Amino acid sequence: MILADKAYSSRAIRSHLRRRGIRAVIPQPIDQAAHRKRRGSQGGRPPAFDRDAYKQRNTVERRVNKLKQWRGPATRYDKTATVHLAGLHLATIFIWSAA
């Protein structure tokens, strides 16, 4: 499942995800909905949208933004993947312990 914001609501992105069998939870922008309604029966039905699943996106974004406050994971200065992963683990431990 992909949780994305309105910027990723294009027909091309939705059809690509559908072809790959990936469920998309992307709200439809007002202008796209109006265009679809203007076309009448040729506009098709609106894409499915799970409001409860979309609310979880906010939680994930806030956690990622907290991680970006740490310089190492945000800038990716580390030379190897293991050192980068260790920095991520340390940052998450500090964030978790402060909460």
Secondary structure in CASP SS format (residue, H / E / C, confidence):
PFRMAT SS
TARGET T0000
AUTHOR 0000-0000-0000
METHOD secondary structure of the structure
MODEL  1
M C 1.00
I E 1.00
L E 1.00
A C 1.00
D C 1.00
K H 1.00
A H 1.00
Y H 1.00
S C 1.00
S C 1.00
R H 1.00
A H 1.00
I H 1.00
R H 1.00
S H 1.00
H H 1.00
L H 1.00
R H 1.00
R H 1.00
R C 1.00
G C 1.00
I C 1.00
R C 1.00
A E 1.00
V E 1.00
I C 1.00
P C 1.00
Q C 1.00
P C 1.00
I H 1.00
D H 1.00
Q H 1.00
A H 1.00
A H 1.00
H H 1.00
R H 1.00
K H 1.00
R H 1.00
R C 1.00
G H 1.00
S H 1.00
Q H 1.00
G H 1.00
G C 1.00
R C 1.00
P C 1.00
P C 1.00
A C 1.00
F C 1.00
D C 1.00
R H 1.00
D H 1.00
A H 1.00
Y H 1.00
K H 1.00
Q H 1.00
R H 1.00
N H 1.00
T H 1.00
V H 1.00
E H 1.00
R H 1.00
R H 1.00
V H 1.00
N H 1.00
K H 1.00
L H 1.00
K H 1.00
Q C 1.00
W C 1.00
R H 1.00
G H 1.00
P H 1.00
A H 1.00
T H 1.00
R C 1.00
Y C 1.00
D C 1.00
K C 1.00
T C 1.00
A H 1.00
T H 1.00
V H 1.00
H H 1.00
L H 1.00
A H 1.00
G H 1.00
L H 1.00
H H 1.00
L H 1.00
A H 1.00
T H 1.00
I H 1.00
F H 1.00
I H 1.00
W H 1.00
S H 1.00
A H 1.00
A C 1.00
END
